[in-house]
Amino acid sequence: MKKRFILFAVLILLMMCNCMALAQEATDITAECTITVSDRSRITRLIDRDYSTSMVTDRAKKIRIEITTPENQPATSLYLCFGKIPEHWSIEHEMDGEWVEAVQGDTNYLHAYAEFDASTHFRIVVSYGYADKLNLKELFVFSQGDCPDWVQRWEPTHEKADLLLLVAHPDDELIFFGGLIPTYAVQRNMNVVVAYMTAASTVRNSELLNGLWSMGVRNYPVVGPFGDGYSTSLSNGYEKWSKNKARKFVMGLLRQYKPDIMLTHDVAGEYGHGAHRVCADVAQYCAENSDNASICPDSAEQYGTWPLKKLYLHLYGDQPMRMDWNISLSSQNGRTGLEAAQQAYLHHVSQQGTEYVVTDEGETSSALFGLAYSLVGDDVLANDFFENIT
């Protein structure tokens, strides 16, 4: 009986050890790897863990990054942070002296993750239909184990949105909308599509992804085609972003993602920014016309028309409703929505020297919103964007 008990205890211990081994987190072994680039570009900027730098290669139709890990430490995954998404990329393994494609990379995401069979010698192959430069910010090589939580494994943008948040620039979603994303997208698990008119720069594009991921967002945002540039009036904003193109873009968002609710900037641009004013002006126009197939007919033909139910603007009206972003959220490990947004803003490293902060106080409080358009009547309780939405 005693021997059986000891044998049983040993078996339990072995099972526990196996479970612990299976649950072990993968390690970043990049620094221990030998990495070479086909055009002999220096890899320093690939491994400096600084999103403001990039390795930019010479123009070529095909660029190869060869990686050799320590013999006793094979890799099973890569995390690549591109400055610009390449036309095609893949991971190849060497087999019997020949290179064989093991994984085809996903070209939908600026920050991309790929898993593959354990290997100590493999390469990344980036190819283009015409000669181009590879712009790669960071490369992480991981050992066997579970993917660390901070590594971004993006899922597709929601096909159907409950809420569309339209902002001009990266970090506006935090500074002017506070706890909206952690509260609605993560805590309440609603389909929130975050859309940016401009990425502003490759650095800020990475920062916006890092910030969203830190709050628990897993569905990829939409980044518009517009350039960045400061403007101080609506007319000046439209000089930089064509009114016609801006309307077509936002109308396309409404018809493609079919949200019940849209939120965007203050009509006065919060602190007067022309791009913010453009967002508010275009949003009102599109809300009123999204169900009219004769307005922006191309998107109507592609996606059909869509009757937006409600449009909220930041700071809108004489008595805007105040959202409570100071509620502890279980999805944020007890952080409030505002605290989650404040910590996400720290990922916008390039903006930390500015005067802007994430707060629900002051003239541009991230908690104040007004109903600018509605097909479902006025709010009565005025404490939830989804009031009257069934």
TILOSE-569808 format. One record per residue (C-alpha): x negated, y, z. Coordinates in nm, 4 decimals, padded with zeros to 6 digits, always signed. Layout:
- X / Y / Z
...
% end
This chain:
- +00.0000 / +00.0000 / +00.0000
- -00.2840 / +00.2344 / +00.0937
- -00.4650 / +00.1621 / -00.2366
- -00.1472 / +00.2369 / -00.4324
- -00.1091 / +00.5676 / -00.2509
- -00.4702 / +00.6658 / -00.3269
- -00.4264 / +00.5678 / -00.6935
- -00.1043 / +00.7714 / -00.7120
- -00.2786 / +01.0725 / -00.5537
- -00.5670 / +01.0481 / -00.8018
- -00.3229 / +01.0346 / -01.0941
- -00.1387 / +01.3416 / -00.9657
- -00.4710 / +01.5252 / -00.9256
- -00.5746 / +01.4360 / -01.2810
- -00.2403 / +01.5570 / -01.4164
- -00.2810 / +01.8834 / -01.2280
- -00.6314 / +01.9285 / -01.3680
- -00.5048 / +01.8632 / -01.7208
- -00.2245 / +02.1153 / -01.6746
- -00.4717 / +02.3707 / -01.5445
- -00.6983 / +02.3079 / -01.8434
- -00.4079 / +02.3446 / -02.0829
- -00.3038 / +02.6697 / -01.9184
- -00.6528 / +02.8203 / -01.9248
- -00.6687 / +03.1567 / -02.0967
- -00.8847 / +03.1900 / -02.4058
- -01.2075 / +03.3854 / -02.3637
- -01.3383 / +03.6621 / -02.5878
- -01.6647 / +03.5133 / -02.7161
- -01.7317 / +03.7729 / -02.9876
- -02.0519 / +03.8973 / -02.8240
- -02.1958 / +03.5442 / -02.8292
- -02.1282 / +03.4928 / -03.2001
- -02.3491 / +03.5569 / -03.5010
- -02.1540 / +03.7745 / -03.7442
- -02.2642 / +03.8781 / -04.0926
- -02.0857 / +04.0749 / -04.3644
- -02.1316 / +04.0003 / -04.7341
- -02.2294 / +04.3589 / -04.8198
- -02.4546 / +04.3767 / -04.5117
- -02.2368 / +04.6346 / -04.3384
- -02.3358 / +04.6825 / -03.9766
- -02.0967 / +04.5150 / -03.7351
- -02.1607 / +04.7501 / -03.4414
- -01.8276 / +04.9261 / -03.4825
- -01.6439 / +04.5942 / -03.5033
- -01.7363 / +04.5019 / -03.1497
- -01.7563 / +04.8390 / -02.9704
- -01.3959 / +04.8067 / -02.8434
- -01.3259 / +05.1597 / -02.9605
- -01.0248 / +05.2134 / -03.1876
- -01.1603 / +05.5478 / -03.3048
- -01.4403 / +05.3766 / -03.5004
- -01.4243 / +05.1407 / -03.7982
- -01.6502 / +04.9250 / -04.0055
- -01.5906 / +05.0447 / -04.3615
- -01.7535 / +04.8309 / -04.6297
- -01.8603 / +04.9190 / -04.9816
- -01.5972 / +04.8793 / -05.2532
- -01.5616 / +04.5204 / -05.3691
- -01.2963 / +04.2782 / -05.4891
- -01.3975 / +04.0276 / -05.2240
- -01.5546 / +04.0831 / -04.8819
- -01.6644 / +03.8003 / -04.6527
- -01.7309 / +03.8108 / -04.2798
- -01.9095 / +03.4946 / -04.1706
- -01.8944 / +03.3898 / -03.8049
- -02.0937 / +03.1289 / -03.6156
- -02.0102 / +03.0554 / -03.2518
- -02.2288 / +02.8772 / -02.9944
- -02.2251 / +02.4999 / -03.0619
- -02.0506 / +02.4158 / -02.7358
- -01.7956 / +02.6942 / -02.7694
- -01.5790 / +02.6617 / -03.0819
- -01.3298 / +02.9327 / -03.1682
- -00.9600 / +02.8693 / -03.2247
- -00.8234 / +03.2177 / -03.2903
- -00.9064 / +03.5655 / -03.4162
- -00.7576 / +03.9070 / -03.3477
- -00.8207 / +04.1688 / -03.6167
- -00.7360 / +04.5370 / -03.5862
- -00.7396 / +04.6886 / -03.9325
- -00.7712 / +05.0557 / -04.0139
- -00.5865 / +04.9773 / -04.3354
- -00.4032 / +04.6542 / -04.4087
- -00.5870 / +04.4695 / -04.6885
- -00.4159 / +04.3254 / -04.9925
- -00.4994 / +03.9683 / -04.8895
- -00.7053 / +03.8030 / -04.6195
- -00.7627 / +03.4474 / -04.5059
- -00.9781 / +03.2320 / -04.2801
- -01.1915 / +02.9621 / -04.4395
- -01.3712 / +02.6645 / -04.2843
- -01.6788 / +02.4955 / -04.4285
- -01.6132 / +02.1287 / -04.5108
- -01.8740 / +01.9080 / -04.6780
- -02.0559 / +02.2134 / -04.8063
- -01.7404 / +02.3708 / -04.9510
- -01.5340 / +02.6586 / -04.8168
- -01.1670 / +02.5667 / -04.7734
- -00.8837 / +02.8026 / -04.6802
- -00.7524 / +02.7140 / -04.3338
- -00.5205 / +03.0063 / -04.2630
- -00.3645 / +03.2727 / -04.4801
- -00.3625 / +03.6028 / -04.2937
- -00.0488 / +03.8062 / -04.2352
- -00.0576 / +04.1336 / -04.4291
- +00.2487 / +04.2826 / -04.2596
- +00.0692 / +04.4015 / -03.9481
- -00.2151 / +04.6436 / -03.8829
- -00.3131 / +04.4400 / -03.5765
- -00.3045 / +04.0722 / -03.6723
- -00.3595 / +03.7472 / -03.4826
- -00.4399 / +03.4091 / -03.6371
- -00.4896 / +03.0621 / -03.4888
- -00.6819 / +02.7762 / -03.6520
- -00.8371 / +02.4385 / -03.5757
- -01.1422 / +02.4569 / -03.3510
- -01.4521 / +02.5572 / -03.5466
- -01.8030 / +02.6839 / -03.4832
- -01.8587 / +02.8096 / -03.8383
- -01.5953 / +02.9906 / -04.0422
- -01.5404 / +03.3106 / -04.2331
- -01.2834 / +03.5813 / -04.2985
- -01.2294 / +03.6469 / -04.6687
- -01.0654 / +03.9746 / -04.7715
- -00.9705 / +04.0136 / -05.1363
- -00.8231 / +04.2817 / -05.3591
- -00.6920 / +04.2943 / -05.7142
- -00.9258 / +04.5871 / -05.7668
- -01.2425 / +04.6936 / -05.5873
- -01.1601 / +04.8514 / -05.2524
- -01.3149 / +04.9196 / -04.9137
- -01.2334 / +04.7058 / -04.6122
- -01.1494 / +04.9199 / -04.3090
- -01.1638 / +04.7061 / -03.9955
- -01.1638 / +04.8619 / -03.6493
- -01.2058 / +04.5679 / -03.4147
- -01.2701 / +04.1950 / -03.4352
- -01.2114 / +03.9565 / -03.1448
- -01.3185 / +03.5910 / -03.1562
- -01.1503 / +03.3676 / -02.8965
- -01.2446 / +03.0318 / -02.7517
- -00.9945 / +02.7529 / -02.6942
- -00.7121 / +02.8372 / -02.4546
- -00.3929 / +03.0356 / -02.4265
- -00.3834 / +03.3693 / -02.6041
- -00.4293 / +03.6598 / -02.3580
- -00.1137 / +03.8674 / -02.3062
- -00.2779 / +04.1880 / -02.4298
- -00.3450 / +04.0429 / -02.7746
- -00.0737 / +04.1639 / -03.0103
- +00.1244 / +03.8916 / -03.1883
- +00.3841 / +04.0974 / -03.3683
- +00.7229 / +03.9718 / -03.4797
- +00.9064 / +04.1227 / -03.7785
- +01.1011 / +04.4452 / -03.7435
- +01.4595 / +04.3756 / -03.6385
- +01.6795 / +04.3161 / -03.9425
- +01.9772 / +04.4745 / -03.7652
- +01.9163 / +04.7477 / -03.5077
- +02.1328 / +04.8396 / -03.2127
- +01.9410 / +05.1636 / -03.1769
- +01.7100 / +05.3533 / -03.4124
- +01.4603 / +05.5863 / -03.2487
- +01.3212 / +05.8299 / -03.5057
- +01.0154 / +06.0328 / -03.4068
- +00.7753 / +06.2539 / -03.5954
- +00.4394 / +06.1330 / -03.4595
- +00.2829 / +05.8604 / -03.2456
- +00.3297 / +05.9426 / -02.8725
- +00.6503 / +06.1425 / -02.9353
- +00.8423 / +05.8247 / -02.8459
- +00.6952 / +05.8535 / -02.4956
- +00.6616 / +06.2274 / -02.4331
- +01.0148 / +06.3193 / -02.5410
- +01.2060 / +05.9934 / -02.4906
- +01.0457 / +05.8687 / -02.1688
- +01.1862 / +05.5398 / -02.0450
- +01.4130 / +05.4755 / -02.3427
- +01.2028 / +05.2006 / -02.5007
- +01.1252 / +04.9970 / -02.1860
- +01.4846 / +05.0364 / -02.0660
- +01.6736 / +04.9516 / -02.3834
- +01.4306 / +04.7441 / -02.5928
- +01.2771 / +04.5396 / -02.3120
- +01.4939 / +04.5432 / -01.9987
- +01.8280 / +04.5331 / -02.1823
- +01.6844 / +04.3296 / -02.4707
- +01.8522 / +04.5397 / -02.7362
- +01.7342 / +04.5561 / -03.0946
- +01.5499 / +04.8868 / -03.0948
- +01.3714 / +04.9920 / -03.4124
- +01.1103 / +05.2612 / -03.3507
- +01.0392 / +05.4612 / -03.6663
- +00.7637 / +05.7190 / -03.7113
- +00.7670 / +05.9718 / -03.9937
- +00.3862 / +05.9669 / -03.9945
- +00.1071 / +05.7645 / -03.8380
- -00.0962 / +06.0894 / -03.8300
- -00.4220 / +05.8902 / -03.8605
- -00.5519 / +05.5343 / -03.8533
- -00.6607 / +05.5895 / -03.4933
- -00.3165 / +05.7004 / -03.3825
- -00.1562 / +05.4153 / -03.5731
- -00.3522 / +05.1721 / -03.3573
- -00.2694 / +05.3705 / -03.0452
- +00.1039 / +05.3588 / -03.1111
- +00.0875 / +04.9798 / -03.1451
- -00.1149 / +04.9473 / -02.8256
- +00.1328 / +05.1653 / -02.6373
- +00.4417 / +04.9811 / -02.7604
- +00.2891 / +04.6413 / -02.6841
- +00.2004 / +04.7479 / -02.3299
- +00.5703 / +04.8152 / -02.2596
- +00.6766 / +04.4736 / -02.3861
- +00.7856 / +04.5645 / -02.7390
- +00.7284 / +04.2686 / -02.9698
- +00.9067 / +04.3687 / -03.2912
- +00.6953 / +04.5732 / -03.5285
- +00.7786 / +04.9426 / -03.5717
- +00.8327 / +05.1304 / -03.8971
- +00.5687 / +05.3840 / -04.0009
- +00.6652 / +05.6347 / -04.2680
- +00.4608 / +05.7596 / -04.5625
- +00.4340 / +06.1252 / -04.4643
- +00.1116 / +06.3097 / -04.3892
- +00.0392 / +06.4960 / -04.0683
- +00.0170 / +06.8703 / -04.0274
- +00.1344 / +07.1281 / -03.7773
- +00.4232 / +07.3573 / -03.8687
- +00.6143 / +07.6138 / -03.6656
- +00.9539 / +07.6308 / -03.8360
- +01.2045 / +07.4138 / -04.0176
- +01.1251 / +07.5745 / -04.3520
- +00.7531 / +07.5308 / -04.2913
- +00.8170 / +07.1690 / -04.1947
- +00.9962 / +07.1093 / -04.5230
- +00.7031 / +07.2607 / -04.7097
- +00.4895 / +06.9791 / -04.5714
- +00.7546 / +06.7070 / -04.5872
- +00.9825 / +06.7458 / -04.8883
- +01.3463 / +06.7731 / -04.7778
- +01.4549 / +06.5324 / -05.0492
- +01.1902 / +06.2723 / -04.9597
- +01.2589 / +06.3068 / -04.5869
- +01.6315 / +06.2572 / -04.6394
- +01.5742 / +05.9545 / -04.8617
- +01.3418 / +05.7984 / -04.6045
- +01.5744 / +05.8425 / -04.3069
- +01.8835 / +05.7464 / -04.5066
- +01.6989 / +05.4316 / -04.6089
- +01.6308 / +05.3532 / -04.2427
- +01.9976 / +05.3919 / -04.1500
- +02.1189 / +05.1756 / -04.4348
- +01.8516 / +04.9093 / -04.4038
- +01.8565 / +04.8605 / -04.0257
- +02.2224 / +04.9556 / -03.9695
- +02.1948 / +05.0903 / -03.6133
- +02.4992 / +05.1816 / -03.4065
- +02.3061 / +05.4673 / -03.2504
- +02.0216 / +05.6933 / -03.3582
- +01.8115 / +05.9227 / -03.1412
- +01.5654 / +06.1860 / -03.2496
- +01.4085 / +06.5218 / -03.1659
- +01.5398 / +06.8568 / -03.0477
- +01.6780 / +07.0910 / -03.3168
- +01.4317 / +07.3552 / -03.1947
- +01.1410 / +07.1113 / -03.2160
- +01.0908 / +07.0849 / -02.8368
- +00.8039 / +07.3340 / -02.8298
- +00.8809 / +07.4585 / -03.1810
- +00.7096 / +07.1931 / -03.3944
- +00.8422 / +07.2058 / -03.7499
- +00.8114 / +06.8295 / -03.8010
- +01.0321 / +06.7689 / -03.4973
- +01.2856 / +07.0162 / -03.6373
- +01.2827 / +06.8278 / -03.9665
- +01.3656 / +06.5024 / -03.7861
- +01.6662 / +06.6610 / -03.6150
- +01.7882 / +06.8317 / -03.9315
- +01.7509 / +06.5243 / -04.1512
- +01.9097 / +06.3003 / -03.8872
- +02.2219 / +06.5172 / -03.8743
- +02.2489 / +06.5217 / -04.2531
- +02.2054 / +06.1451 / -04.2797
- +02.4456 / +06.0697 / -03.9937
- +02.7180 / +06.2662 / -04.1700
- +02.6520 / +06.1063 / -04.5106
- +02.5215 / +05.7534 / -04.4496
- +02.8580 / +05.6042 / -04.5509
- +02.8679 / +05.8024 / -04.8761
- +02.7234 / +05.6026 / -05.1652
- +02.6810 / +05.9132 / -05.3807
- +02.4249 / +06.0535 / -05.1344
- +02.0808 / +05.8937 / -05.1769
- +02.2300 / +05.6356 / -05.4150
- +01.9131 / +05.4260 / -05.4429
- +01.9281 / +05.3103 / -05.0800
- +02.3061 / +05.2679 / -05.1058
- +02.2540 / +05.0320 / -05.3980
- +01.9741 / +04.8436 / -05.2228
- +02.1232 / +04.8092 / -04.8733
- +02.4843 / +04.9243 / -04.8968
- +02.6245 / +05.2197 / -04.7037
- +02.6497 / +05.2281 / -04.3253
- +02.8658 / +05.4356 / -04.0883
- +02.6422 / +05.5454 / -03.8008
- +02.8531 / +05.5581 / -03.4843
- +02.6533 / +05.8030 / -03.2700
- +02.3618 / +06.0444 / -03.3014
- +02.1872 / +06.1837 / -02.9947
- +01.9399 / +06.4696 / -03.0105
- +01.6849 / +06.5519 / -02.7445
- +01.7890 / +06.8529 / -02.5288
- +02.1027 / +06.9023 / -02.7396
- +02.3950 / +07.1160 / -02.6237
- +02.4675 / +07.3416 / -02.3288
- +02.5092 / +07.0525 / -02.0862
- +02.3023 / +06.7565 / -02.2042
- +02.3407 / +06.4286 / -02.0210
- +02.0568 / +06.3177 / -01.7944
- +01.9297 / +05.9633 / -01.8281
- +01.7802 / +05.7996 / -01.5216
- +01.4395 / +05.6660 / -01.6184
- +01.3433 / +05.6098 / -01.2529
- +01.5138 / +05.2742 / -01.2036
- +01.2847 / +04.9814 / -01.1225
- +01.2862 / +04.7317 / -01.4116
- +01.2270 / +04.3596 / -01.3615
- +01.0930 / +04.3327 / -01.7181
- +00.8235 / +04.5847 / -01.6239
- +00.7202 / +04.4032 / -01.3041
- +00.8980 / +04.6638 / -01.0947
- +00.7748 / +04.9678 / -01.2836
- +01.0361 / +05.2229 / -01.3721
- +01.1024 / +05.3034 / -01.7346
- +00.9270 / +05.6364 / -01.6870
- +00.6226 / +05.4733 / -01.5274
- +00.6010 / +05.2227 / -01.8132
- +00.6092 / +05.5089 / -02.0642
- +00.3480 / +05.7047 / -01.8685
- +00.1126 / +05.4073 / -01.8661
- +00.1793 / +05.3412 / -02.2355
- +00.0774 / +05.7001 / -02.3055
- -00.2685 / +05.6213 / -02.1666
- -00.3179 / +05.3990 / -02.4721
- -00.2969 / +05.7150 / -02.6839
- -00.6593 / +05.7838 / -02.5990
- -00.7091 / +06.0494 / -02.8663
- -00.4333 / +06.2608 / -02.7103
- -00.5495 / +06.2573 / -02.3495
- -00.7208 / +06.5944 / -02.3805
- -00.3972 / +06.7700 / -02.4760
- -00.1535 / +06.9496 / -02.2469
- +00.1285 / +06.7012 / -02.3060
- +00.2520 / +06.4632 / -02.0372
- +00.5327 / +06.2100 / -02.0039
- +00.7787 / +06.3528 / -01.7522
- +01.1513 / +06.3833 / -01.6873
- +01.1057 / +06.7327 / -01.5468
- +01.0690 / +07.0756 / -01.7048
- +01.2101 / +07.2361 / -02.0182
- +01.1306 / +06.9415 / -02.2448
- +01.2356 / +06.6695 / -01.9981
- +01.2381 / +06.3243 / -02.1558
- +01.5676 / +06.2506 / -01.9801
- +01.7954 / +06.5114 / -02.1441
- +02.0044 / +06.4272 / -02.4515
- +02.3183 / +06.5506 / -02.6194
- +02.5719 / +06.3819 / -02.8459
- +02.5446 / +06.5602 / -03.1811
- +02.7600 / +06.3267 / -03.3900
- +03.0129 / +06.0577 / -03.3040
- +03.2668 / +05.8335 / -03.4734
- +03.3744 / +05.6889 / -03.1374
- +03.4695 / +05.9966 / -02.9392
- +03.2975 / +06.1939 / -02.6655
- +03.1075 / +06.0423 / -02.3761
- +03.2839 / +06.0531 / -02.0400
- +03.0420 / +05.8840 / -01.8018
- +02.7455 / +06.0245 / -01.9966
- +02.4877 / +05.7841 / -01.8536
- +02.4395 / +05.5328 / -02.1348
- +02.3804 / +05.5818 / -02.5061
- +02.6073 / +05.2828 / -02.5715
- +02.9147 / +05.4281 / -02.4049
- +03.2191 / +05.3587 / -02.6275
- +03.0219 / +05.1085 / -02.8372
- +03.1828 / +04.7655 / -02.8366
% end
